[in-house]
Amino acid sequence: MSKFVIAALLLLSSCGSSAQIKLRLQEPAGLSPSQTKTLRHFIQTTEGLLPRGLDTGKSRYVDIRFEKMQGSLQDMLSPQKAASEGAVMGFLENIYFSSRPSKIVLNENLIYLVTDPSWSQARSYRHGKGARLAQATLLHEIAHFLDFNTSLSEDIQEDIRLCRQDSDSLPKFFENCSEALSVRGGISGDPAFRKHIRWSQTQKSMSPRSPNTYEYENIHEFFAVNFEYFILDPEFACRRPSLAQYFRKTLRIDPFPGKSCDMSHTVFLDNLGERVELNPAQVISIDYLHASPGAAIMSRWGHAMLRLNICKDLSNRESCPVEEQSSIVLTFNAVVVDTLISQWRGLVGKYPSQLLYRSLSDVVEEYTTSEFRDVSIYPLKLNRSQVEDLTVKVIELYWDYSGKYYFLSNNCAIEVQALLNSILPFNQALQFAPLTTPMGLLSFLQSSGLVDREPTKIYQSREEVYHKALQILDVRMGSVKNPSLEQYISLSAAHRGELFKSKSPLSAKDKAAYLLLERYILNLRIQDLYEKISVLVYKENLATGAAVLKDKSQLLHQGVESYGIPSGRDLMSSDKIQELQREVRVYKDNLFEKLAERFPRERAEIEATKENFSFTGKTK
């Protein structure tokens, strides 16, 4: 826990006796004695769930009344977003006009969700049943009460006071005075909370695995939505474990003491490929991976990634045998479907961003061979607790992540920086440093001592290997002797074949060099065709229907309330997942073959390149 959170809690405990918040019901008129009794019990039960010990100043009591508001009972329970969001469930009165608001107003229809069995047991899209939805609504508004009535630490208040005196001053716990002066809420406004939840990135995500997308409205709603689930849902600690841990420490309450959490560790390589169990206890270290700058617009500043090193043998974690070791790479990428990458689209966030786990071999192959870029490994200097915390974070993020990729303001470096911030002690430089590029992030990690100056390993670009192969061939293109690699690649397969056949006699070294180049060019030609087909599929919306597996959410059972990290029962069985993946592979292969017919020149060039292998005695 950061020192200013600890300071805030010490301040809370020193401001007088900490008392349980009391809920006072303004009883609605016209209810039967039985309804009134049920409603009173509902209020008392909810009161018993609240955290003790938070200092709310003089506001110990919360008055609750019911009023007529927009939204029918059907709207409240509806799974349809438009209907459910159209219903006004309640609000904290005078939230913007009182320094310590203490009156909650609820939609009178909630009375029926509490007192009428036909409604209280009715299926609700959120929180399961009507009665639980009513309780969640009350807890949501109480969360706002707690937030706006809890004091910030003296250090943070001093930051705010300085900014009020001089808006150009440099606050300690905020990026700038504008952020400091916008703070409202002793919990949601705490910089530790913003850091922990990666708010700068989270607010842009709109995750499809959200319990309620209203949490992205602002940071106050993010706290309130998650507070209601933290209090009511015993699985919250498994679905959003890092946030549950933060709430337990900060609010000093454990709603489900002794509840064991069998958190799922499942992720899939390349989103839909091999299934991997990423157990935090088995992750022995984490590396920063840096791909050197490339020629493309979005690659010219490098690429930032994380590698998680795994040891399957927990009893031998400190000196893990090589045969028990494995690793996977976490990477943030823009999903680009343009034939030519648009710099403008990248600057304004028109490209979706995706989080992928990939094998190290695939990452190295892509950068060193396809893009001729070095990949360097820098071990991060994290303690055991930080390694496990970061692993939990990246599992959460894998299932929750959805964002937009901005080349300069929300790219791979900024995402990695936010991840590291979320698990490290407060560091003003790391928190607020304008590290907008992977090169800038690497430089900061080196200067701050989080990684060493020199990498422990460099996977070097294979460009020089292909240049040397071309020199061995000693080919002549017209008047050009020893053409560049780019010139040679641009030749047709037939032209390259003629150049090779013109060399006589052929040594084994000649054949090996020619075969190496032809295999490289074949991969380039296939990749180019795949990219053209992908653009075609996107533009003509051809990849529709149940047979296309677009993302990992389709590996989950549909039609049930689920959020965050999926539980074991949320995921389809291993057999079903493998069957679905096989169907998708067959579908995509067939779709590729069908659409490839629209590119006869590219297909002919691929087949001719394969024929060139026969000159060396190889068939593929």
C-alpha positions in Angstrom: 0.0 0.0 0.0 1.4 3.4 -0.9 2.5 5.7 1.9 -0.2 8.3 1.1 -3.0 5.6 1.4 -1.5 4.6 4.8 -1.4 8.3 5.8 -5.0 8.6 4.8 -6.0 5.6 6.9 -4.1 7.0 9.9 -5.9 10.3 9.5 -9.2 8.5 9.4 -8.5 6.7 12.6 -7.3 9.9 14.3 -10.4 11.9 13.6 -12.4 10.6 16.4 -14.2 7.4 17.0 -15.0 5.3 13.9 -18.6 4.3 13.9 -20.8 2.2 11.8 -22.7 4.2 9.3 -26.4 4.3 10.1 -29.1 4.2 7.5 -32.4 6.0 8.3 -35.4 5.1 6.3 -38.1 7.7 5.5 -40.9 5.2 5.3 -43.1 5.5 2.2 -46.8 6.1 2.6 -49.3 3.6 1.6 -47.4 0.4 2.4 -48.9 -2.5 4.3 -47.4 -3.4 7.7 -45.8 -6.4 6.1 -44.2 -4.4 3.3 -42.9 -1.8 5.8 -41.4 -4.6 7.9 -39.7 -6.1 4.8 -38.4 -2.8 3.7 -37.0 -2.1 7.2 -35.3 -5.5 7.2 -33.8 -4.7 3.8 -32.3 -1.5 5.1 -30.9 -3.1 8.2 -29.4 -6.0 6.3 -27.7 -3.6 3.9 -26.4 -1.5 6.8 -24.8 -4.6 8.2 -22.7 -5.1 5.0 -21.0 -1.7 5.2 -17.4 -1.2 6.1 -16.6 0.2 9.5 -13.9 2.7 10.5 -14.0 5.0 7.5 -14.1 8.6 8.7 -17.0 10.4 7.2 -16.8 13.5 9.4 -20.0 14.4 11.0 -22.0 12.5 8.3 -22.6 9.3 10.3 -26.2 9.0 9.2 -27.6 8.5 5.7 -31.2 9.3 5.1 -33.1 7.2 2.5 -36.3 8.0 0.8 -38.2 6.8 -2.3 -39.6 8.9 -5.2 -41.2 8.4 -8.5 -38.5 8.3 -11.3 -38.1 7.3 -14.9 -37.9 3.6 -15.5 -40.3 0.7 -15.1 -39.6 -2.5 -13.3 -39.2 -4.3 -16.7 -36.6 -1.7 -17.7 -34.6 -2.2 -14.5 -34.4 -6.0 -15.0 -33.9 -5.8 -18.8 -30.7 -7.2 -20.4 -31.2 -4.6 -23.1 -28.7 -1.9 -22.6 -31.0 0.9 -23.9 -33.8 -0.1 -21.5 -31.7 -0.7 -18.4 -29.7 2.5 -18.9 -32.9 4.5 -19.4 -34.1 3.6 -15.9 -33.1 6.0 -13.2 -32.4 3.8 -10.2 -31.4 6.4 -7.6 -29.0 9.2 -6.7 -27.1 10.8 -3.9 -28.9 14.1 -3.4 -27.0 17.4 -3.7 -23.9 15.6 -4.8 -22.5 18.7 -6.5 -23.8 21.4 -4.1 -22.9 19.9 -0.7 -19.4 19.2 0.6 -20.7 16.1 2.4 -24.0 14.9 0.8 -25.9 12.4 3.0 -29.3 11.9 1.5 -30.0 9.0 -0.9 -33.1 9.1 -3.2 -34.2 5.8 -4.8 -36.7 4.9 -7.5 -40.0 3.9 -5.8 -40.2 0.9 -8.1 -37.4 -0.6 -6.1 -39.9 -1.1 -3.2 -41.5 -3.8 -5.3 -38.2 -5.5 -6.0 -37.8 -5.8 -2.2 -41.4 -6.5 -1.0 -43.2 -8.3 -3.8 -42.0 -11.9 -4.2 -43.0 -12.0 -7.8 -40.5 -9.2 -8.5 -37.9 -9.8 -5.8 -37.3 -13.3 -7.3 -37.6 -12.2 -10.9 -34.5 -12.7 -13.1 -32.3 -9.6 -13.3 -29.6 -9.3 -15.9 -27.4 -7.7 -13.3 -26.9 -9.3 -9.9 -29.2 -12.3 -10.6 -32.5 -11.4 -9.0 -34.7 -8.3 -8.4 -34.1 -8.2 -4.7 -30.3 -8.3 -5.1 -30.5 -5.6 -7.8 -32.3 -3.4 -5.3 -29.7 -4.0 -2.7 -26.9 -3.3 -5.2 -28.6 0.0 -6.1 -28.6 1.1 -2.5 -25.0 0.0 -2.0 -24.1 1.9 -5.2 -25.4 5.1 -3.7 -23.9 4.4 -0.3 -20.5 4.0 -2.2 -20.9 7.6 -3.4 -21.7 8.7 0.2 -18.5 7.0 1.4 -16.5 8.4 -1.4 -17.6 12.0 -1.0 -17.6 12.0 2.8 -14.2 10.3 3.3 -11.2 12.6 3.8 -8.1 12.7 1.7 -4.8 12.5 3.4 -3.0 15.7 4.5 -0.3 15.3 1.8 -2.9 15.1 -1.0 -4.9 18.0 0.5 -1.7 20.1 0.6 -1.2 19.4 -3.1 -4.7 20.7 -3.8 -4.2 23.8 -1.6 -0.9 24.6 -3.4 -2.7 24.3 -6.8 -5.5 26.6 -5.6 -2.9 29.2 -4.7 -0.9 28.7 -7.9 -2.3 26.7 -10.8 1.2 26.5 -12.4 2.7 24.8 -9.4 3.9 21.1 -9.6 1.9 18.8 -7.3 3.5 15.8 -5.9 0.7 13.2 -6.3 -1.0 14.5 -9.4 0.2 14.9 -13.0 -0.7 18.6 -13.0 -2.9 21.1 -11.1 -5.8 20.6 -13.4 -6.0 17.0 -12.3 -5.5 17.9 -8.6 -8.2 20.6 -8.7 -10.7 18.2 -10.3 -10.5 15.7 -7.5 -13.8 14.9 -5.7 -13.9 11.9 -3.5 -11.7 10.7 -0.8 -11.5 7.2 -2.2 -12.0 7.6 -6.0 -9.9 10.8 -5.9 -7.0 9.1 -4.2 -4.0 9.0 -6.6 -3.3 5.5 -5.3 -6.7 4.3 -6.6 -6.2 5.9 -10.0 -2.8 4.3 -10.2 -4.0 0.9 -9.1 -6.8 0.7 -11.7 -4.8 2.3 -14.5 -7.6 4.9 -14.8 -6.0 6.8 -17.7 -6.2 3.5 -19.8 -9.2 1.9 -18.1 -11.6 4.8 -18.8 -10.9 4.4 -22.6 -11.5 0.6 -22.6 -15.2 -0.1 -22.4 -14.5 -3.7 -21.8 -17.0 -6.2 -23.1 -16.4 -8.2 -19.9 -17.6 -5.3 -17.7 -20.2 -6.1 -15.0 -21.8 -2.8 -15.9 -20.4 -0.4 -18.6 -21.7 2.5 -16.5 -18.4 2.1 -14.5 -16.7 3.9 -17.4 -18.8 7.0 -17.0 -16.3 8.5 -14.6 -14.0 7.4 -11.8 -16.7 7.9 -9.1 -19.0 5.5 -11.0 -16.1 3.0 -11.4 -15.7 2.9 -7.7 -19.4 2.7 -7.0 -20.1 -0.1 -9.5 -17.2 -2.2 -8.3 -18.1 -1.5 -4.7 -21.5 -3.1 -5.1 -20.0 -6.2 -6.6 -17.3 -6.4 -4.0 -19.9 -6.4 -1.2 -22.4 -8.7 -2.8 -20.6 -11.1 -5.2 -18.5 -13.8 -3.5 -16.8 -14.3 -6.9 -15.6 -10.7 -7.2 -12.3 -11.7 -5.6 -11.8 -14.3 -8.4 -13.0 -12.1 -11.2 -11.3 -8.9 -10.3 -8.7 -10.1 -7.8 -6.4 -7.1 -7.7 -9.2 -4.7 -7.2 -10.7 -6.9 -4.5 -7.4 -6.9 -2.7 -7.2 -3.1 -2.9 -10.7 -2.7 -1.5 -10.0 -5.1 1.4 -6.9 -3.1 2.4 -8.4 0.4 1.8 -11.9 -0.1 3.1 -10.7 -2.6 5.8 -13.4 -5.1 5.2 -13.6 -8.6 3.8 -17.2 -9.3 2.8 -16.5 -13.0 2.5 -13.8 -14.0 5.0 -12.4 -17.5 4.5 -13.8 -17.6 1.0 -11.3 -19.5 -1.1 -10.8 -18.2 -4.6 -10.0 -20.7 -7.3 -9.0 -18.0 -9.8 -8.8 -19.1 -13.4 -5.4 -18.8 -15.0 -6.4 -19.5 -18.5 -5.2 -17.4 -21.5 -4.9 -18.3 -25.2 -1.9 -17.6 -27.3 -2.7 -15.4 -30.3 -6.1 -14.9 -28.7 -7.6 -18.1 -30.1 -4.7 -20.6 -30.2 -3.0 -22.8 -27.7 -4.5 -22.7 -24.2 -2.0 -21.8 -21.4 -2.4 -21.8 -17.7 -0.7 -18.7 -16.3 -0.4 -19.5 -12.6 1.0 -16.4 -10.8 2.8 -18.8 -8.4 4.6 -20.4 -11.3 5.9 -17.1 -12.9 9.5 -16.8 -11.7 10.4 -13.5 -13.3 9.2 -10.9 -15.8 11.3 -9.3 -18.5 10.9 -6.1 -20.5 11.2 -7.0 -24.2 12.2 -4.2 -26.6 11.9 -4.5 -30.4 14.2 -2.0 -32.1 12.7 0.7 -34.4 11.3 -0.4 -37.7 10.6 1.2 -41.1 6.8 1.4 -40.8 5.1 4.5 -39.3 3.9 2.7 -36.2 7.2 0.9 -35.7 9.7 3.8 -35.9 9.9 4.2 -32.1 10.3 0.5 -31.3 7.9 -1.8 -29.6 7.4 -2.5 -25.8 6.5 -6.0 -24.6 6.6 -8.1 -21.4 7.8 -11.7 -21.2 6.6 -13.9 -18.3 9.0 -16.7 -17.5 7.3 -19.8 -16.1 8.5 -22.7 -14.0 6.1 -25.6 -13.8 7.9 -27.1 -10.8 6.8 -25.0 -7.8 9.1 -26.9 -5.5 12.1 -25.8 -7.4 11.2 -22.3 -8.4 14.5 -20.7 -7.5 16.7 -23.0 -9.6 14.1 -24.2 -12.1 15.4 -26.9 -14.5 15.5 -25.9 -18.1 13.1 -28.6 -19.1 10.5 -27.2 -16.7 10.8 -23.6 -18.0 8.7 -21.9 -20.6 7.7 -18.3 -21.4 5.0 -16.3 -23.1 5.0 -12.7 -24.3 2.4 -10.0 -23.6 2.1 -7.4 -26.4 -0.3 -4.6 -27.2 -0.9 -4.1 -30.9 -3.0 -1.9 -33.2 -5.4 -3.9 -35.3 -4.6 -2.6 -38.8 -6.8 -3.5 -41.7 -5.7 -0.7 -44.1 -3.7 -1.6 -47.2 -1.5 1.3 -46.2 -1.1 2.3 -42.6 -2.6 5.7 -42.1 -0.6 8.1 -39.9 -3.7 10.2 -39.2 -5.9 7.2 -38.2 -3.1 6.1 -35.8 -2.9 9.6 -34.3 -6.6 9.9 -33.7 -7.2 6.4 -32.4 -9.1 4.9 -35.3 -7.3 1.6 -35.0 -8.6 -0.8 -32.3 -6.0 -2.0 -29.9 -5.6 -5.6 -28.8 -3.7 -7.4 -26.1 -2.2 -10.7 -27.2 -0.2 -13.5 -25.5 2.3 -14.9 -28.0 5.1 -17.5 -27.9 8.6 -16.1 -27.7 9.6 -18.0 -30.9 6.8 -16.3 -32.9 7.7 -12.9 -31.6 11.3 -13.3 -32.4 10.5 -14.7 -35.9 8.2 -11.8 -36.7 10.6 -9.1 -35.7 14.0 -10.5 -36.7 12.9 -12.1 -40.0 9.8 -10.4 -41.2 10.7 -6.9 -40.1 14.5 -7.1 -39.7 14.4 -5.7 -36.1 16.4 -6.7 -33.1 14.6 -8.0 -30.0 16.4 -7.3 -26.7 15.6 -8.8 -23.3 15.9 -6.8 -20.0 14.9 -8.6 -16.8 12.8 -6.4 -14.6 14.0 -6.0 -11.0 10.8 -7.0 -9.2 10.4 -8.7 -5.9 8.3 -11.9 -5.5 5.1 -10.1 -4.5 5.4 -7.7 -7.4 5.9 -10.5 -9.9 2.7 -12.2 -8.7 0.8 -8.9 -8.6 1.8 -8.1 -12.1 0.9 -11.6 -13.3 -2.6 -11.3 -11.8 -2.9 -7.8 -13.4 -2.1 -9.2 -16.9 -4.6 -12.0 -16.5 -7.3 -9.5 -15.6 -6.3 -7.3 -18.4 -6.3 -10.1 -20.9 -10.0 -10.7 -20.3 -11.0 -7.1 -19.7 -9.0 -5.2 -22.3 -10.5 -3.4 -25.1 -9.1 -0.1 -26.3 -8.0 2.2 -29.1 -4.4 2.4 -30.3 -2.9 5.9 -30.6 0.6 6.0 -32.0 1.6 8.8 -29.6 -0.8 8.8 -26.7 -2.1 5.3 -26.1 0.5 2.9 -27.5 2.4 -0.2 -26.3 4.8 1.8 -24.1 2.1 3.7 -22.3 0.2 0.5 -21.6 3.3 -1.2 -20.2 4.2 1.9 -18.2 0.6 1.9 -16.7 0.9 -1.8 -15.8 4.2 -1.3 -14.0 2.8 1.7 -12.2 -0.1 -0.3 -10.9 2.1 -2.7 -9.0 5.1 -0.6 -8.0 5.3 1.7 -5.0 4.4 5.3 -5.9 7.1 6.8 -8.0 6.4 10.3 -9.2 8.8 10.1 -12.1 7.4 6.8 -13.4 3.8 7.8 -12.7 3.9 11.1 -14.6 6.9 10.8 -16.9 5.8 11.5 -20.5 7.0 8.2 -21.8 5.2 8.1 -25.1 7.6 5.8 -26.9 9.1 2.4 -26.3 12.6 3.9 -26.6 11.7 6.5 -24.0 10.3 3.8 -21.6 13.4 1.7 -22.0 15.6 4.7 -21.2 13.6 5.5 -18.1 13.6 1.9 -16.9 17.4 1.9 -17.3 18.0 5.2 -15.5 15.7 4.3 -12.7 17.4 1.0 -12.1 14.3 -1.2 -12.9 16.4 -2.8 -15.6 20.2 -3.0 -16.3 21.8 -0.8 -18.9 22.6 -3.8 -21.1 20.2 -6.6 -22.1 20.9 -10.1 -21.1 20.1 -11.4 -24.6 19.7 -9.9 -28.0 17.9 -11.7 -30.9 19.5 -10.0 -33.8 17.8 -9.1 -37.1 18.4 -11.7 -39.8 18.7 -9.0 -42.5 22.5 -9.5 -42.6 22.0 -13.3 -43.1 20.0 -12.7 -46.3 22.5 -10.1 -47.5 25.3 -12.6 -47.1 23.2 -15.3 -48.9 22.7 -12.8 -51.8 26.5 -12.1 -51.9 27.2 -15.9 -52.1 25.0 -16.1 -55.2 26.9 -13.3 -56.8 24.0 -12.6 -59.3 23.9 -10.0 -62.0 20.6 -8.1 -62.8 21.3 -6.6 -66.3 24.1 -4.1 -65.7 23.7 -4.3 -61.9 26.1 -6.6 -60.2 25.3 -7.7 -56.7 21.9 -6.0 -56.4 20.4 -5.0 -53.1 18.2 -7.4 -51.2 15.2 -5.1 -51.9 15.9 -5.3 -55.6 16.3 -9.0 -55.6 13.0 -9.5 -53.7 11.2 -7.4 -56.2 12.1 -9.8 -59.1 9.5 -12.3 -60.2 10.0 -16.0 -59.4 10.7 -16.7 -63.0 13.4 -14.1 -63.2 15.1 -15.3 -60.0 15.0 -18.8 -61.3 16.7 -17.8 -64.6 19.4 -16.0 -62.7 20.1 -19.0 -60.6 20.1 -21.5 -63.4 22.5 -19.3 -65.3 25.1 -20.0 -62.7 27.2 -23.0 -63.5 28.5 -25.1 -61.9 26.4 -24.9 -58.7 28.0 -25.5 -55.4 26.3 -26.8 -52.3 26.8 -23.3 -50.8 25.1 -21.7 -53.8 22.1 -24.0 -53.4 21.8 -23.4 -49.7 21.9 -19.6 -50.2 19.3 -19.7 -53.0 17.0 -21.9 -51.0 17.3 -19.6 -47.9 16.3 -16.6 -50.0 13.5 -18.4 -51.8 11.9 -19.6 -48.5 12.2 -16.0 -47.2 10.6 -14.6 -50.3 7.8 -17.2 -50.3 6.9 -16.2 -46.7 6.8 -12.6 -47.8 4.5 -13.4 -50.8 2.1 -15.5 -48.6 2.0 -12.8 -45.9 1.3 -10.1 -48.6 -1.6 -12.2 -49.9 -3.0 -12.8 -46.4 -2.9 -9.1 -45.8 -4.8 -8.3 -49.0 -7.4 -10.9 -48.2 -7.8 -9.6 -44.7 -8.5 -6.1 -46.1 -11.0 -7.6 -48.5 -12.8 -9.5 -45.7 -12.9 -6.4 -43.6 -14.2 -4.1 -46.3 -16.8 -6.5 -47.7 -17.8 -7.8 -44.2 -17.3 -11.4 -45.4 -16.3 -12.9 -42.1 -19.7 -13.1 -40.6 -21.6 -16.0 -39.1 -21.2 -18.4 -36.2 -18.4 -20.2 -38.0 -16.0 -17.3 -37.5 -14.3 -17.1 -34.2 -13.6 -13.4 -33.9 -12.4 -13.2 -30.3 -11.9 -15.1 -27.1 -15.3 -14.2 -25.8 -16.8 -16.9 -28.0 -15.0 -19.5 -26.0 -17.3 -18.6 -23.1 -20.8 -19.9 -22.4 -23.2 -17.3 -23.7 -26.3 -15.8 -22.1 -25.1 -15.8 -18.5 -24.0 -12.9 -16.3 -20.2 -12.9 -16.4 -17.5 -10.4 -16.0 -13.8 -10.1 -15.5 -11.7 -13.2 -15.4 -14.0 -16.1 -16.3 -14.6 -18.9 -13.8 -14.2 -22.5 -14.8 -17.9 -22.8 -15.5 -17.9 -19.8 -17.7 -15.4 -21.4 -20.1 -16.4 -24.1 -22.5 -14.9 -27.5 -21.9 -11.5 -28.1 -23.4 -13.0 -30.6 -25.9 -15.6 -28.0 -27.0 -12.9 -25.3 -27.4 -10.7 -27.5 -29.5 -13.6 -28.5 -31.7 -14.6 -24.9 -32.2 -11.0 -23.9 -33.0 -10.8 -26.7 -35.5 -14.0 -25.5 -37.2 -12.6 -22.0 -37.4 -9.4 -23.1 -38.9 -11.2 -25.1 -41.6 -13.5 -22.2 -42.2 -10.7 -19.7 -42.5 -8.6 -22.0 -44.7 -11.6 -22.4 -47.1 -12.3 -18.7 -47.0 -8.7 -18.0 -47.9 -8.7 -20.4 -50.8 -11.9 -18.9 -52.1 -10.8 -15.3 -51.8 -7.3 -16.0 -53.1 -9.0 -16.7 -56.5 -9.5 -12.9 -56.7 -5.7 -12.4 -56.7 -4.5 -14.7 -59.6 -1.2 -12.8 -60.1 -0.2 -13.2 -56.4 -1.2 -16.9 -56.4 0.8 -17.6 -59.5 3.8 -15.9 -58.0 3.6 -18.0 -54.9 3.3 -21.3 -56.9 6.2 -20.2 -59.1 8.4 -19.5 -56.0 7.6 -23.0 -54.8 8.7 -24.4 -58.1 12.1 -22.7 -57.7 12.8 -25.0 -54.8 13.2 -27.8 -57.3 16.4 -26.2 -58.6 18.2 -27.1 -55.4 16.8 -30.6 -55.2 14.2 -29.6 -52.6 10.4 -29.8 -53.1 9.3 -27.4 -50.3 
